[in-house]
Amino acid sequence: MRIRTVLTLSAAATALLLAVPQSGSATPQHTAGRIAKCAQKVLQLRAEQSADARVVHIGVTNRSPRTCTVDRIPTVTFGDLDGAALPTPAGESGPYRLGPGRTAYAAVRTIADPADPEARRVDSVTVSADPSLFGRSFTAEQLGAGDAVLVWEPVTTWWKPSVAAADKALGLG
């Protein structure tokens, strides 16, 4: 009886192996295709101070004719300060699909209270759509923030399909 059980399990294992796609993945066929990461040269990054002086709006546009992915959490750093804006909600990296010609948006709160005595002043903000890419730096003047951007405990939203959705994720409007 033990041999018969082993043979039955072996037949079941064989059936499972035959059902797995040839790529070796057990993922269903319709999601098995991976979309390539966007190359830096096809991405256009923008950033500007919002009407709320504590917030910078950023955007990334896919200028290629194909859908590609960026990281779902933009990487935003400030001048020569260590670290990047923390994501809100908290989460881990993952792909965000960006169709051809499509733009994704995020809102970055650089500081909660501009009168905070711990605020740092930086002359630039660097934005990247993926931590593996260099990104683009924007001076405070280019952002429309005057001589400096005030920074203390900055947070960034995940990429969203509109500025309004990014603001809402940040708790604005």
Secondary structure, 3 states (H helix, E strand, C coil): CHHHHHHHHHHHHHHHHHHCCCCCCCCCHHHHCCCCECCHHHEEEEEEECCCCCEEEEEEEECCCCCEEEECCCEEEECCCCCECEEECCCCCCEEEECCCCEEEEEEECECCCCCCCCEEECEEEEECCCCCCCEEEEHHHHCCCCCEEEECCEEECCECCHHHHHHHCCCC
